[in-house]
C-alpha cells in the first residue's frame, strides 16, 4: 500500500548530536519528511556527509530539495576550539557559508544554530539587536558563522541558544549532564562553579522552536533574521548540581560552590542571558521546567537503580 510521505521536507545537519537528534525527532513526529545527516556516527540511521566536502553537500541538497535546513552541526566545546582553531573554523564558518549558498540555490530556509557566547556577559539580558563581543574563540567562530550564512543567503534565520541538556547517549554530551557522576558519588567532595550564570535549556524545547519557526516561515516569508531562545531558570553549575541532586533525592552536602571566576580554559561570559521576547511575541516557544527535564534525561544513568529495586521490590 502507498506510504504517505509528508510533502514538507527538512534536512538536519549534526543529526547524530545532542541537539540534532532532538530536532530530527521533533520534525519527524510532526508530519515532516526529515532527513538527518551526520559524519562519524551517521550510519545506519542517517546520511553520512562530511560538511567540508562541498560536492557531497551540493548533491544531498539538490537530490532531496529540502524546504528547510536546520544546521546543528558545529564544534561547540570552547576548550577544543581553542586547541584546534583551524578545524573549528572550517566547520563553524566555512561549512556554514557553503551550506547557506546551497540552501539559497534551492530556495531552502536555513536555520543556523548559534550561541549566547557571542556576547561578553557584562550587560544582560541581550536582545537580538545588541552588539556581540565574544570572549572566546568558540563565540568568535559562531559569530563569524552567523555573518557568513547571512552574507551568502539573506533568507536565513540565526537562532542563538545557551547551554543545552537533554536525553544524552553519554553524560559527557552536555555540560549539564556531565555533572551527574560528581553528584552521585557523594563520598568525595566536588568543586562546582558558582560564578557563571547559566540558563540550561532542554534540546526538546529548542527542537520545538526550530519546527515552529520553520512552519511559520512556510506561511510568512518575512520570518528571517536573528532570534534568541533559552530556558528561563537562572543557575550556576553549583545550583544545577544541587537541583539534580534534589531531583533524584540524593545528598548535595559534598558539593562545594566556587565563587571565583575560572582561571583555566577558554574565557566564559559571566552572564549572557538571552532576551527571548521576539520569538515569544511571534507565539513561538516551549519551556520544560529544569527539574522535570533533568530527571527525564538522567534517569538511565542513575547508579543505584538496581539497588533501589532490590530494596523496594
matplotlib code that plots the C-alpha trace (Angstrom):
import matplotlib.pyplot as plt

x = [0.0, 1.1, 3.1, 2.1, 5.3, 4.8, 5.3, 7.3, 11.0, 13.6, 17.3, 19.1, 22.9, 24.6, 21.6, 23.7, 24.4, 22.6, 20.5, 20.3, 18.7, 16.0, 15.4, 15.2, 12.7, 10.6, 10.1, 9.7, 6.9, 5.1, 4.5, 7.7, 9.8, 13.0, 16.5, 19.3, 23.0, 26.0, 29.6, 31.3, 28.2, 25.8, 25.2, 22.8, 20.2, 21.4, 23.1, 26.9, 28.1, 31.3, 30.1, 33.6, 33.0, 31.2, 30.3, 28.6, 26.7, 25.6, 24.5, 22.3, 20.6, 19.9, 18.7, 16.5, 15.3, 14.5, 12.2, 14.1, 17.6, 18.4, 22.2, 23.0, 26.5, 29.3, 32.4, 30.7, 33.3, 35.1, 38.3, 38.5, 38.0, 40.9, 43.2, 42.0, 41.2, 41.6, 39.3, 36.7, 36.7, 36.3, 33.2, 31.7, 32.4, 33.4, 30.9, 28.1, 28.8, 28.7, 25.5, 23.9, 24.9, 23.5, 20.3, 19.8, 20.3, 17.2, 15.2, 15.5, 15.0, 18.2, 18.1, 21.7, 22.1, 24.3, 25.2, 24.8, 28.7, 28.6, 28.1, 30.6, 28.2, 28.7, 25.2, 22.4, 19.8, 20.8, 18.4, 19.0, 20.0, 22.7, 26.2, 28.1, 31.5, 32.6, 35.3, 36.5, 37.3, 34.2, 32.0, 34.1, 33.7, 30.0, 29.6, 31.7, 29.4, 26.3, 27.8, 28.8, 25.4, 23.7, 26.1, 25.5, 21.8, 19.5, 16.7, 18.3, 17.4, 20.1, 18.9, 21.1, 20.8, 22.6, 23.9, 21.9, 20.9, 18.5, 18.5, 22.1, 23.9, 26.8, 27.0, 29.8, 27.5, 26.3, 28.0, 24.9, 24.6, 28.4, 28.0, 25.8, 28.7, 30.0, 26.5, 26.0, 29.4, 28.8, 31.7, 34.1, 33.6, 33.3, 34.1, 31.4, 31.4, 29.2, 30.3, 29.0, 25.2, 23.7, 20.2, 20.1, 17.9, 16.3, 17.0, 13.4, 12.4, 14.9, 13.7, 10.1, 11.2, 13.0, 9.9, 7.6, 9.9, 10.0, 6.2, 5.7, 8.2, 6.2, 3.3, 5.2, 8.4, 9.2, 10.3, 14.1, 17.0, 18.3, 16.3, 17.0, 15.7, 16.6, 15.3, 14.2, 15.7, 19.0, 21.5, 25.2, 26.7, 26.6, 22.9, 22.3, 24.2, 22.1, 18.9, 20.0, 20.6, 17.2, 15.5, 16.9, 16.7, 20.5, 22.6, 24.3, 26.4, 29.5, 29.1, 31.3, 30.4, 33.4, 32.6, 35.9, 35.9, 37.6, 41.3, 41.8, 40.3, 38.6, 37.2, 33.4, 30.9, 29.7, 26.0, 25.0, 21.2, 19.2, 16.1, 13.6, 10.7, 11.0, 10.1, 7.5, 5.7, 5.5, 3.8, 6.8, 8.4, 8.3, 10.0, 10.4, 11.0, 14.6, 13.9, 11.4, 13.7, 16.8, 15.0, 13.9, 17.4, 19.5, 17.2, 19.0, 22.4, 21.2, 23.8, 21.6, 18.6, 19.1, 19.9, 16.7, 14.7, 16.1, 15.3, 11.8, 10.5]
y = [0.0, 3.6, 5.1, 8.7, 10.7, 14.2, 16.9, 19.2, 18.3, 19.2, 18.4, 18.4, 18.6, 17.2, 14.8, 12.4, 15.1, 16.0, 18.8, 17.3, 14.1, 16.1, 18.3, 15.3, 13.6, 16.8, 17.3, 13.6, 13.2, 16.3, 15.3, 16.5, 14.3, 14.6, 13.6, 13.8, 13.8, 13.2, 12.2, 9.9, 8.3, 8.6, 5.1, 3.3, 5.9, 9.0, 10.1, 10.2, 13.6, 15.4, 19.0, 20.1, 18.3, 20.9, 18.4, 16.0, 18.9, 20.1, 16.7, 15.9, 19.3, 19.1, 15.5, 16.0, 19.6, 20.5, 23.3, 23.9, 23.1, 23.1, 23.4, 21.9, 20.6, 22.6, 22.3, 23.6, 22.8, 26.0, 24.4, 22.1, 25.2, 26.9, 23.9, 23.2, 26.6, 25.7, 22.7, 24.6, 27.5, 25.1, 23.6, 26.6, 29.1, 27.7, 24.8, 27.1, 29.6, 26.8, 25.4, 28.8, 29.1, 25.7, 26.5, 29.6, 27.6, 25.5, 28.2, 26.4, 28.3, 27.8, 27.9, 28.4, 27.4, 29.9, 30.6, 33.0, 33.1, 35.7, 38.1, 39.1, 38.7, 42.1, 43.7, 41.0, 40.3, 40.5, 41.4, 40.3, 43.8, 44.1, 44.2, 40.9, 40.8, 37.2, 36.5, 33.2, 31.6, 29.4, 32.5, 34.2, 31.3, 31.1, 34.8, 34.6, 31.7, 33.9, 36.6, 34.1, 32.5, 35.9, 37.2, 34.1, 33.8, 36.7, 34.2, 32.8, 32.6, 32.7, 31.0, 31.8, 29.4, 28.8, 25.7, 22.6, 19.3, 16.5, 12.8, 12.0, 8.9, 9.6, 12.0, 14.0, 15.0, 18.0, 20.4, 19.9, 16.1, 15.6, 16.7, 13.7, 11.5, 14.1, 14.5, 10.7, 9.9, 11.8, 10.1, 12.7, 16.5, 18.2, 21.8, 23.4, 26.7, 29.2, 32.2, 31.9, 32.4, 29.9, 29.2, 25.5, 24.7, 21.4, 20.3, 19.2, 22.9, 24.2, 21.5, 22.7, 26.3, 25.2, 23.4, 26.3, 28.8, 26.6, 26.3, 30.0, 30.7, 28.5, 30.8, 34.1, 34.8, 37.8, 35.3, 35.6, 37.3, 36.7, 35.1, 34.1, 31.1, 30.0, 28.4, 30.9, 29.4, 31.1, 28.8, 28.4, 24.9, 24.5, 25.3, 22.9, 20.2, 20.8, 20.8, 17.5, 16.0, 17.2, 15.7, 12.3, 12.6, 12.5, 14.3, 17.6, 18.5, 17.2, 19.8, 22.9, 26.3, 28.1, 31.8, 32.9, 33.3, 30.2, 30.6, 27.6, 27.0, 29.4, 32.6, 32.4, 35.3, 35.8, 36.2, 36.0, 35.8, 36.0, 38.1, 35.8, 38.3, 38.4, 34.7, 34.9, 37.7, 35.5, 32.9, 30.6, 28.8, 25.9, 25.5, 22.4, 23.0, 22.1, 19.5, 17.7, 17.8, 16.7, 13.8, 12.5, 13.0, 11.5, 8.6, 6.0, 7.0, 6.6, 4.3, 3.0, 2.0, -1.8, -1.4, 0.5, -2.1, -4.9, -2.8, -1.8, -4.8]
z = [0.0, -0.5, 2.2, 2.9, 2.8, 4.1, 1.4, 3.7, 3.6, 6.2, 6.2, 9.6, 9.9, 13.0, 13.4, 15.5, 18.1, 21.3, 19.6, 16.1, 17.4, 19.2, 16.1, 13.8, 16.2, 16.5, 12.8, 12.1, 14.7, 13.3, 9.8, 8.1, 5.8, 7.7, 6.6, 9.1, 8.2, 10.4, 10.0, 12.5, 14.0, 11.0, 9.8, 9.6, 10.7, 8.9, 5.7, 6.1, 4.8, 5.5, 5.6, 4.5, 1.2, -0.9, -3.6, -1.2, 0.4, -3.0, -4.0, -1.0, -1.1, -4.8, -4.6, -1.6, -2.3, 1.3, 2.1, 5.4, 6.6, 10.3, 10.7, 14.1, 13.3, 15.0, 17.1, 20.3, 23.0, 23.8, 25.0, 21.9, 19.7, 21.4, 20.9, 17.3, 15.8, 12.1, 12.3, 14.3, 11.9, 8.9, 10.4, 12.2, 9.5, 6.1, 6.1, 7.3, 4.5, 1.9, 3.3, 3.1, -0.5, -1.4, 0.5, -1.5, -4.7, -4.0, -2.1, 1.3, 4.6, 6.6, 10.4, 11.7, 15.3, 17.2, 20.8, 23.7, 23.8, 21.0, 24.0, 26.7, 29.5, 31.0, 30.4, 30.2, 29.1, 25.5, 22.7, 19.1, 18.2, 20.9, 19.7, 20.1, 21.7, 22.1, 24.7, 23.4, 20.0, 20.1, 20.3, 17.6, 15.2, 15.8, 15.2, 12.0, 11.0, 11.6, 9.3, 6.7, 6.4, 6.3, 3.6, 1.5, 2.0, 3.1, 3.7, 6.8, 10.5, 13.1, 16.4, 19.4, 22.3, 25.6, 27.4, 26.4, 28.0, 27.2, 26.5, 26.2, 24.9, 27.2, 30.2, 28.5, 25.7, 27.7, 30.1, 32.4, 32.4, 32.8, 36.4, 37.3, 38.4, 40.8, 42.2, 42.6, 44.2, 47.4, 49.2, 47.9, 47.8, 44.4, 43.5, 41.4, 39.6, 41.3, 39.3, 35.8, 35.5, 33.0, 31.6, 31.0, 28.0, 27.0, 23.5, 23.1, 23.6, 21.0, 18.6, 19.0, 18.4, 15.2, 13.9, 14.9, 13.2, 10.1, 10.0, 10.5, 7.7, 5.3, 5.8, 6.1, 4.1, 6.4, 9.1, 9.0, 10.8, 14.3, 17.2, 20.8, 22.7, 26.2, 29.3, 31.9, 35.1, 36.0, 37.7, 38.2, 37.7, 41.5, 41.6, 38.7, 40.5, 43.7, 41.6, 40.0, 43.5, 44.6, 41.6, 42.5, 46.3, 46.5, 49.1, 48.0, 51.0, 49.3, 46.5, 47.1, 45.5, 44.0, 43.5, 41.8, 38.0, 36.5, 35.6, 33.3, 29.8, 27.4, 28.9, 29.6, 29.8, 33.4, 32.4, 28.7, 29.4, 26.2, 25.9, 24.1, 23.7, 19.9, 19.5, 22.3, 20.5, 17.4, 19.6, 19.3, 22.2, 24.7, 28.1, 30.2, 33.9, 34.7, 37.4, 35.2, 32.1, 34.0, 35.7, 32.3, 30.8, 33.6, 34.9, 32.8, 34.3, 37.9, 39.5, 42.4, 40.2, 40.7, 44.3, 44.8, 43.0, 45.2, 48.4, 47.5, 45.5]

ax = plt.figure().add_subplot(projection="3d")
ax.plot(x, y, z, "-o")
ax.set_aspect("equal")
plt.show()
